Amino acid sequence: MDPAQHKQYVDYRELFTYFGRNKMVILSAAEFLAADAELRELHGKGAERDAGEEARVRELERILFRD
């Protein structure tokens, strides 16, 4: 994990502690990196995303506290 990814994961854990502790399960570092990569890939598609991909973007943004 590079330093930028590590900082994102630390930030995610802080947000989880404050907002998500009672609502969801915290992601491991590997799960966080996979979700972050998937979100970046979907964002890269832009307007070419279909309805299912749009729903997945919203779900990943919620899970990663980026909504």
Secondary structure, 3 states (H helix, E strand, C coil): CCHHHHHHHHHHHHHHHHHHCCCCCCCCHHHHHHHHHHHHHHHHHHHHCCHHHHHHHHHHHHHCCCC
